[in-house]
Amino acid sequence: MKRLILVLLPLLFSCSQTPRELRVCADPNNLPFSNRAGEGFENRLAALVARELGATLHYTWWAQRRGNVRETLNAGLCDLIPGVGAGLEMLSTTRPYYNSTYVAVTRADRDLEIRSFDDPRLRTLRIGVQMIGDDFANSPPAHALSARGITRNVVGYSVLGDYSRPNPPSRIVEAVSRNEVDIAIVWGPVAGYFARRAHIKADIVPVAPSADGVLPFTFPIAMAVRRNDLPRVHAFDEFLRRRRTDIDRLLEEYAVPRVDRRAARGGS
């Protein structure tokens, strides 16, 4: 089976495209994941796939707003989207290439080390949380805080942010550096990348709700193709298996916090 996949892999991307192309949809302004300059780790991953295929990497740049999958991948503008939740129903996804979690970002000079949403200090500290979408839908940390009656001292930062400025996701980590908030609960890859580049030393620790939490805080991340495009899924799975060491090295370079999925289940 693996030999068959290796034979089919280049053929999947030849079709009518000359020269052979790997067509990828990505956000042009969304570090640490991707940007138009190719500086994100998903850009680097896509380049690695293209080299493996002997293909030319071609991007369709599209902001990751609601409906972007329908308007890009499912509309036939590309064949691959890196960095989606594994098992997403509307798509076919590969095996995960990393598992990450929400983390608490604080200034190291504050020595807060908050690891639980049941920490009593959260009732008085200024807390930054990520909000999802233009309608400011709640992220898992926002739900966890609200369930504990912690709302008045919470400051929301849109995941989308001000798209006219570079790197909109960075604002919540910058807020910690500037003492606008005491602690920020941030999706791991965003926290790791921008905290490493902050002008202050930051502490990053995984944070989880207690056993009564109903929302997951740890998510497996995969690559996606169109629904039922099983040949590409199998081919990309084989790529991920073969290049596991290179991918781990890439994630380490971008300071992506990773967790063991089996260990994380009990903490959600």
N, C-alpha and C positions, 0 to 999 in steps of 0.2 A: 504493500500500500504506500509506504513512504517513497519508494522508488518511482511509483506512478505519479505521486504528487510532485516530485522533483522534475519529472518530465513535463507535466502539465503546466507547471508554474509559469514558464515564459510564455506559453501559448495563450494563457488566460488574458494576457495584456497586449497581444499583438492585434487580433481582430482586424478592424479597418484602419487602425492608427499606424501611420508610417512617418517617422520611425516609431518603434514601440514606446508607449508612454505609460507611466503610472500616474493616473489622474487622482489628485487628492484635493479635498475641500478642507479649508482651514481658515481660522480667524486671522486677519492681518494685523491685529493690535491686541494681543492677548498673552503676553509673557506671564509666566515662564513656559507656556504651552506652545505658542506659535506667534510669529509676526511676519510681515512682508519681507523683512531682511533675512529670514531664515534662522533667527537666533534662539528659537524655542526648542525644548527637548523633543516635542512632537515633530518639528521640522527635521531635526537630526534623525529621528526614528524613520521618518518617511524617506529621507535620503539614503539611509541604510538599506531599506527595502528596495529602493530603486537600483542601487548598486548591485544588490543580490540578483535582481531581475535582468540587469544589463539594460535598463530602461531609462528614458528621459523623464525626469520628474516635472509634472505640470500641475500648477495650482489653480484652483478656482477660489478666490478670496471672498469670504462671506462672513460678516459678523455673526457671532453665535447668539442670535436672538431667537425667540420663540418662532418655530416654523422653519428654521434654517435647514433641517434635514429634508423636509418635504420639498423645499425650493431648490435644493442642490443635489444631494445624492439620489433621492427618489425621482428627481426630474431628469436624471441622466447626465448632470454636469460633471460628475466625478464618479469614481469607483470605490473610494476609500475615505473614511473619516477616522483619524486616530483619536484616542482619548475620549471614549464614551463609556457609560456604565455597562459592565458585562451583563448580558441577558436582557438588554433593552428590547421590549416586545416588538416594536415597529421595525426593527432591523435584525440582521444576523450578525452576531459578534464572535470574535475570536476568544481563545482562552485569555484570561487577564495577563497583562504584562507587569502590573504592579497592583498592590493593595495599599491604599493610604487612608488616613483618618483625619478628623478635625483635631486641631491642636490649640493649646493656649499659648499666646505670644505675649510676653511681658519684658520689660526692661530688666536686664540682669542685675542692675544696681538696686532694684526694688526687692529682689530675693523673695518673690511671692510663691512660686512653685505650686500653683493651683492645678489640681488634677481632677477634681470632681465638681459637678454642678451642685452638689450638696454642701460645698465649702461655705460656711457662713459669711465669709468676707465678700462673697459675690453680692450680698444685699446692700453693700455700701460703696463698692468700687464702681468706677465708670467702665462699662463693658461695651466693646465694639463687637458687633456680629454682622455677618454677611447676609444680605437679603437677595433673593433670587428673582429676576425678572423685573420688567418695568412696573409691575403692580406691587412690587415689594412683598412678594410671597415669602413665607417664613422658611428659613433653612432649619435643619435639625437642631442646631444650637439655640436658635430663637424659640423653637417649640419647647425645648428643655427648660429654658429660663422662664418662659411664660407659664409653664405648668407648675413652677415653683413660686409663682407670684412675683418674679423679678422682672419688672418692665420699666419702671420709672427711670432707672439709671442705665438703660440700654440705649446705645447709639447705633443706628443702622447704616451700613455701607453697601450700596448696590454692587453686586458682582459685575454688572455691566458698566457702571460708573460713567464718567464724562468721557465719551468716546472721542472727543476732539483732542484729548490729551493722550500722551503715550502711556501705555501700561495701566489702564484703569483699575485692575485688581489690586495694584500696589497701595492704594490710598489707606486701606484699613491697617496695614503694617506701618505705614508712615505715621498714622495717628498715634500709635504706641510710641514711636521715636520722639514725637513732638509733645508727648504728655497730654494729648487730647483725650485719650482714654487710658485707663490703668492696665487693662487687659483686653486682648482681642481674641475671639474664637474664630479660627480661620481654617479653611480647607488646606490640608497639609502641603501640597506642592507650592501653593501661593505663599504660605508662611515661610517655608524653608528657603525659597529663592530670594524673596525680598528681605527677609531678616538677615540673611548673609550679606546683603548689600547695604544695609542700614548704617547710619553714621554712629550708632550706639551698639553695644553688645546686647543681644536679645536671648532670652531663654525660650525654648520651644519644648513643650511637653504634651503628650496626648491627653485629652480630657474626655471623660465619658460620663454619661448619666449613671445613676444607681440602677439597680435591677428593675425598677419600675418603668424605665425608659421603654418606649415602644418604637422609636425611630432608630434606624441604624446610624452609626457615626463613622463606620469603616466601610469603604466601597471598593470593589474590584474594578479595575479600569482595563478596557480592551480596545481593539480596533473594530470598526463596523463597516459592513458592506450592505448592499441592498438585501432585503428579506429574501430568504431561500436561495441566495447566491452561494450555495454550499461549496462548489469547487474553489472559489476564492477563500472562503473561510478555512477550508482544510489546508490550502496552500499557505496562507498567512500563519496558521497555527504551526505548521512545520517550520516556517521562518523563525517564529518566536522561540520555538524549542531549540533550534540550531544556534541562534544568536543570543541565548539567555545571558551569557557572561558579558557580552558587549552592551546589552540593554541595561543590565544591573550597573555597569560602570557609568553609563550615560545618566541614569537616575541619580547615582551618587554625586556626579559632577554638578547636577542641578539641585542638590540638597533636598531631594524628595523624601519626606518621612514615609517609611514603609512599615507595615505590620504583617504578622503572620495571620492569614485569614482565619485559621482554625482557632487561634488564641483569642482573636477579636470577637468572635461570636458571643461569648459570654458577657462581654462588656457593653453590648448594645441594648 
